[in-house]
Amino acid sequence: MKEQNNKNNIGTILGIIIVILILIIGAFYFYNESMKRQIEIKKINEQNRAALEEITIFEKDLNSIEMNNLGEGIDEL
């Protein structure tokens, strides 16, 4: 009777340990996935910021061009 009780206790403890290990592994997996997503989001934000800066520079250059004198030299050609 004691031998059967000991087997049941060992089986229960092993089952609990296995479940806890699976939960810990799952937690690490989800943590790593969320960190990967955050890194990807940061990269995308940096790319968007760089593109916005390029557009701003282009827009400033475009606004600095005088459009009033565009046709002045055409008659001389």
N, C-alpha and C positions, 0 to 999 in steps of 0.2 A: 504494500500500500504506500509506504514512504517512497519507494523507488518510483512509482507511477506519479506521485505528487511532485517529486523532484524533476521528472521529465516534463511535466506540465509547466512548472515554474520556469525551467530553462527555455522551453519553447515560447512562453509568453514574453520573457525578457528579450530573446532574440528577435521576436516579431516587433516589439516596441523599438529596439535598436535599429532594425531595418527601416521601419517607417520614419524614424527621426532622420536617418541618413538620407533617405529619399527626399524628405522635406528640405534638408539643408542643401542638397545638390540642386534641387529645383529653385531654391532661393538664389543661389549663386548664378544659375543660368539666367534667370529673369533680371538680376542685377546687371550682369554683363551685357545683356541685350539692351537694357535701358541706357547704359553708358555708351554703347555703340550708336544708338539713335541720337543721343545728345551730341556726340562728336559729329555725326552727319549733319545735324541741324546747324551746328556752329559753322561747318564748312560751307553750307549753302548760304547762310547769312553773310559770311565773309565774301563769297562770290557775288551776291546781290549788292553788297555795299560797294565792292570794287566796280561793278557795272554801273551803279548809280553815280559814282564819282566820275566815271568816264563820260556818262551822259551829261552830267553837269558841266564838265569841261567843254564838251562839244557844244553845248547850248550857249555857254559864255562866248566861245569863239564865233558861233553863228550870229549872236546878237551884236558882236563888235564889228561885223562887216557892214560897210555903208552900202546900201542898196540904191541910193539916189544917183550915183555916178556910174552906173553899170554900162550905159549905152554911149558914153562920151567917146571912146576910142574906136568905135565900130566904123564910123565914116572914113577914118584914116586908112583902114585896111583895104 
